[in-house]
Amino acid sequence: MKANGFTLIEVIVASAILMSVITTIVPIISTLNKEQQRLSDRRIIVHTLHDEMQPFLWSATSETSSKFTKNVNDQQVAFQFANEDHYLKGCAIWQNVKYAEETICLYGIHAS
């Protein structure tokens, strides 16, 4: 009798191990991709918030209050600017890839 191949049990055990590895790695990769996208969106929105704050910081008037929305990186982002004491507070509000609302605020001092 010649034994030139794998037995059925060996094939089933190998398949079970392979499926276990796949079902563990695929969700991890999916989570990593979502987190990468979330951090990338956050970075782009913070840079856009900084750029949108500049005209308010350099304007001659110190009374500033403004709200508007803008499409940033294929997302609707609401920008809000308001004076708080001697600072200008600029906030960006959007819905991230995990469908949670995220808010980031920056503060600046008006140019004199």
Rosetta constraint file for C-alpha pairs under 8 A:
AtomPair CA 6 CA 10 HARMONIC 6.09 0.50
AtomPair CA 6 CA 11 HARMONIC 6.59 0.50
AtomPair CA 7 CA 11 HARMONIC 6.47 0.50
AtomPair CA 8 CA 12 HARMONIC 6.24 0.50
AtomPair CA 9 CA 13 HARMONIC 6.16 0.50
AtomPair CA 10 CA 14 HARMONIC 6.09 0.50
AtomPair CA 11 CA 15 HARMONIC 6.05 0.50
AtomPair CA 12 CA 16 HARMONIC 6.11 0.50
AtomPair CA 13 CA 17 HARMONIC 6.26 0.50
AtomPair CA 14 CA 18 HARMONIC 6.18 0.50
AtomPair CA 15 CA 19 HARMONIC 6.09 0.50
AtomPair CA 16 CA 20 HARMONIC 6.15 0.50
AtomPair CA 17 CA 21 HARMONIC 6.32 0.50
AtomPair CA 18 CA 22 HARMONIC 6.24 0.50
AtomPair CA 19 CA 23 HARMONIC 6.03 0.50
AtomPair CA 20 CA 24 HARMONIC 6.24 0.50
AtomPair CA 21 CA 25 HARMONIC 6.15 0.50
AtomPair CA 22 CA 26 HARMONIC 5.98 0.50
AtomPair CA 23 CA 27 HARMONIC 7.08 0.50
AtomPair CA 24 CA 28 HARMONIC 6.86 0.50
AtomPair CA 25 CA 29 HARMONIC 6.22 0.50
AtomPair CA 26 CA 30 HARMONIC 6.23 0.50
AtomPair CA 27 CA 31 HARMONIC 6.13 0.50
AtomPair CA 28 CA 32 HARMONIC 6.18 0.50
AtomPair CA 29 CA 33 HARMONIC 6.17 0.50
AtomPair CA 30 CA 34 HARMONIC 6.35 0.50
AtomPair CA 31 CA 35 HARMONIC 6.21 0.50
AtomPair CA 32 CA 36 HARMONIC 6.04 0.50
AtomPair CA 33 CA 37 HARMONIC 6.19 0.50
AtomPair CA 34 CA 38 HARMONIC 6.08 0.50
AtomPair CA 34 CA 97 HARMONIC 6.61 0.50
AtomPair CA 34 CA 98 HARMONIC 7.54 0.50
AtomPair CA 35 CA 39 HARMONIC 6.13 0.50
AtomPair CA 36 CA 40 HARMONIC 6.11 0.50
AtomPair CA 37 CA 41 HARMONIC 6.06 0.50
AtomPair CA 37 CA 97 HARMONIC 7.29 0.50
AtomPair CA 38 CA 42 HARMONIC 6.12 0.50
AtomPair CA 38 CA 96 HARMONIC 6.29 0.50
AtomPair CA 38 CA 97 HARMONIC 6.16 0.50
AtomPair CA 39 CA 43 HARMONIC 6.16 0.50
AtomPair CA 40 CA 44 HARMONIC 6.30 0.50
AtomPair CA 41 CA 45 HARMONIC 6.05 0.50
AtomPair CA 41 CA 73 HARMONIC 7.15 0.50
AtomPair CA 41 CA 96 HARMONIC 7.85 0.50
AtomPair CA 42 CA 46 HARMONIC 6.10 0.50
AtomPair CA 43 CA 47 HARMONIC 6.35 0.50
AtomPair CA 44 CA 48 HARMONIC 6.22 0.50
AtomPair CA 44 CA 72 HARMONIC 7.86 0.50
AtomPair CA 44 CA 73 HARMONIC 7.63 0.50
AtomPair CA 45 CA 49 HARMONIC 6.00 0.50
AtomPair CA 45 CA 72 HARMONIC 6.89 0.50
AtomPair CA 45 CA 92 HARMONIC 7.33 0.50
AtomPair CA 46 CA 50 HARMONIC 6.16 0.50
AtomPair CA 46 CA 92 HARMONIC 7.76 0.50
AtomPair CA 46 CA 104 HARMONIC 7.29 0.50
AtomPair CA 47 CA 51 HARMONIC 6.29 0.50
AtomPair CA 48 CA 52 HARMONIC 6.08 0.50
AtomPair CA 48 CA 72 HARMONIC 7.88 0.50
AtomPair CA 49 CA 53 HARMONIC 6.13 0.50
AtomPair CA 49 CA 79 HARMONIC 7.43 0.50
AtomPair CA 49 CA 90 HARMONIC 7.11 0.50
AtomPair CA 49 CA 91 HARMONIC 7.28 0.50
AtomPair CA 49 CA 92 HARMONIC 6.56 0.50
AtomPair CA 49 CA 106 HARMONIC 7.80 0.50
AtomPair CA 50 CA 54 HARMONIC 6.69 0.50
AtomPair CA 50 CA 106 HARMONIC 7.51 0.50
AtomPair CA 52 CA 56 HARMONIC 7.83 0.50
AtomPair CA 53 CA 57 HARMONIC 6.24 0.50
AtomPair CA 53 CA 81 HARMONIC 7.76 0.50
AtomPair CA 53 CA 90 HARMONIC 6.61 0.50
AtomPair CA 54 CA 58 HARMONIC 6.15 0.50
AtomPair CA 55 CA 59 HARMONIC 5.96 0.50
AtomPair CA 56 CA 64 HARMONIC 7.06 0.50
AtomPair CA 56 CA 110 HARMONIC 7.80 0.50
AtomPair CA 57 CA 88 HARMONIC 7.21 0.50
AtomPair CA 57 CA 108 HARMONIC 6.92 0.50
AtomPair CA 57 CA 109 HARMONIC 6.64 0.50
AtomPair CA 57 CA 110 HARMONIC 4.63 0.50
AtomPair CA 57 CA 111 HARMONIC 6.06 0.50
AtomPair CA 58 CA 110 HARMONIC 6.34 0.50
AtomPair CA 58 CA 111 HARMONIC 5.42 0.50
AtomPair CA 59 CA 110 HARMONIC 7.79 0.50
AtomPair CA 59 CA 111 HARMONIC 7.65 0.50
AtomPair CA 60 CA 112 HARMONIC 7.93 0.50
AtomPair CA 62 CA 83 HARMONIC 7.83 0.50
AtomPair CA 62 CA 110 HARMONIC 7.18 0.50
AtomPair CA 63 CA 83 HARMONIC 6.89 0.50
AtomPair CA 64 CA 81 HARMONIC 7.02 0.50
AtomPair CA 64 CA 82 HARMONIC 5.74 0.50
AtomPair CA 64 CA 83 HARMONIC 6.11 0.50
AtomPair CA 64 CA 88 HARMONIC 7.92 0.50
AtomPair CA 65 CA 80 HARMONIC 7.57 0.50
AtomPair CA 65 CA 81 HARMONIC 5.36 0.50
AtomPair CA 65 CA 82 HARMONIC 4.49 0.50
AtomPair CA 65 CA 83 HARMONIC 6.87 0.50
AtomPair CA 66 CA 79 HARMONIC 7.99 0.50
AtomPair CA 66 CA 80 HARMONIC 5.74 0.50
AtomPair CA 66 CA 81 HARMONIC 5.10 0.50
AtomPair CA 66 CA 82 HARMONIC 6.68 0.50
AtomPair CA 67 CA 78 HARMONIC 7.20 0.50
AtomPair CA 67 CA 79 HARMONIC 5.64 0.50
AtomPair CA 67 CA 80 HARMONIC 4.48 0.50
AtomPair CA 67 CA 81 HARMONIC 6.43 0.50
AtomPair CA 68 CA 78 HARMONIC 5.80 0.50
AtomPair CA 68 CA 79 HARMONIC 5.40 0.50
AtomPair CA 68 CA 80 HARMONIC 6.73 0.50
AtomPair CA 69 CA 76 HARMONIC 6.56 0.50
AtomPair CA 69 CA 77 HARMONIC 5.45 0.50
AtomPair CA 69 CA 78 HARMONIC 4.23 0.50
AtomPair CA 69 CA 79 HARMONIC 5.82 0.50
AtomPair CA 70 CA 76 HARMONIC 5.84 0.50
AtomPair CA 70 CA 77 HARMONIC 5.40 0.50
AtomPair CA 70 CA 78 HARMONIC 6.50 0.50
AtomPair CA 70 CA 79 HARMONIC 7.59 0.50
AtomPair CA 71 CA 75 HARMONIC 5.33 0.50
AtomPair CA 71 CA 76 HARMONIC 4.70 0.50
AtomPair CA 71 CA 77 HARMONIC 6.08 0.50
AtomPair CA 72 CA 76 HARMONIC 6.41 0.50
AtomPair CA 72 CA 77 HARMONIC 6.49 0.50
AtomPair CA 75 CA 94 HARMONIC 7.42 0.50
AtomPair CA 75 CA 95 HARMONIC 7.85 0.50
AtomPair CA 76 CA 94 HARMONIC 6.46 0.50
AtomPair CA 76 CA 95 HARMONIC 7.97 0.50
AtomPair CA 77 CA 92 HARMONIC 6.34 0.50
AtomPair CA 77 CA 93 HARMONIC 5.65 0.50
AtomPair CA 77 CA 94 HARMONIC 4.87 0.50
AtomPair CA 77 CA 95 HARMONIC 7.98 0.50
AtomPair CA 78 CA 92 HARMONIC 5.59 0.50
AtomPair CA 78 CA 93 HARMONIC 5.10 0.50
AtomPair CA 78 CA 94 HARMONIC 6.50 0.50
AtomPair CA 79 CA 90 HARMONIC 7.07 0.50
AtomPair CA 79 CA 91 HARMONIC 5.67 0.50
AtomPair CA 79 CA 92 HARMONIC 4.65 0.50
AtomPair CA 79 CA 93 HARMONIC 6.56 0.50
AtomPair CA 80 CA 90 HARMONIC 5.63 0.50
AtomPair CA 80 CA 91 HARMONIC 5.19 0.50
AtomPair CA 80 CA 92 HARMONIC 6.59 0.50
AtomPair CA 81 CA 88 HARMONIC 6.90 0.50
AtomPair CA 81 CA 89 HARMONIC 5.63 0.50
AtomPair CA 81 CA 90 HARMONIC 4.43 0.50
AtomPair CA 81 CA 91 HARMONIC 6.49 0.50
AtomPair CA 82 CA 88 HARMONIC 5.84 0.50
AtomPair CA 82 CA 89 HARMONIC 5.38 0.50
AtomPair CA 82 CA 90 HARMONIC 6.67 0.50
AtomPair CA 83 CA 87 HARMONIC 5.82 0.50
AtomPair CA 83 CA 88 HARMONIC 4.57 0.50
AtomPair CA 83 CA 89 HARMONIC 5.98 0.50
AtomPair CA 84 CA 88 HARMONIC 6.04 0.50
AtomPair CA 84 CA 89 HARMONIC 6.51 0.50
AtomPair CA 86 CA 109 HARMONIC 6.76 0.50
AtomPair CA 86 CA 110 HARMONIC 7.74 0.50
AtomPair CA 87 CA 107 HARMONIC 6.28 0.50
AtomPair CA 87 CA 108 HARMONIC 5.53 0.50
AtomPair CA 87 CA 109 HARMONIC 4.93 0.50
AtomPair CA 87 CA 110 HARMONIC 6.85 0.50
AtomPair CA 88 CA 107 HARMONIC 5.55 0.50
AtomPair CA 88 CA 108 HARMONIC 5.09 0.50
AtomPair CA 88 CA 109 HARMONIC 6.09 0.50
AtomPair CA 88 CA 110 HARMONIC 6.99 0.50
AtomPair CA 89 CA 105 HARMONIC 6.73 0.50
AtomPair CA 89 CA 106 HARMONIC 5.89 0.50
AtomPair CA 89 CA 107 HARMONIC 4.62 0.50
AtomPair CA 89 CA 108 HARMONIC 6.61 0.50
AtomPair CA 90 CA 105 HARMONIC 5.43 0.50
AtomPair CA 90 CA 106 HARMONIC 5.26 0.50
AtomPair CA 90 CA 107 HARMONIC 6.25 0.50
AtomPair CA 91 CA 103 HARMONIC 6.72 0.50
AtomPair CA 91 CA 104 HARMONIC 5.54 0.50
AtomPair CA 91 CA 105 HARMONIC 4.05 0.50
AtomPair CA 91 CA 106 HARMONIC 6.35 0.50
AtomPair CA 92 CA 103 HARMONIC 5.62 0.50
AtomPair CA 92 CA 104 HARMONIC 5.40 0.50
AtomPair CA 92 CA 105 HARMONIC 6.37 0.50
AtomPair CA 93 CA 101 HARMONIC 6.96 0.50
AtomPair CA 93 CA 102 HARMONIC 5.70 0.50
AtomPair CA 93 CA 103 HARMONIC 4.52 0.50
AtomPair CA 93 CA 104 HARMONIC 6.76 0.50
AtomPair CA 94 CA 101 HARMONIC 5.65 0.50
AtomPair CA 94 CA 102 HARMONIC 5.49 0.50
AtomPair CA 94 CA 103 HARMONIC 6.71 0.50
AtomPair CA 95 CA 99 HARMONIC 5.52 0.50
AtomPair CA 95 CA 100 HARMONIC 5.42 0.50
AtomPair CA 95 CA 101 HARMONIC 4.43 0.50
AtomPair CA 95 CA 102 HARMONIC 5.96 0.50
AtomPair CA 96 CA 100 HARMONIC 5.62 0.50
AtomPair CA 96 CA 101 HARMONIC 6.33 0.50
AtomPair CA 96 CA 102 HARMONIC 6.52 0.50
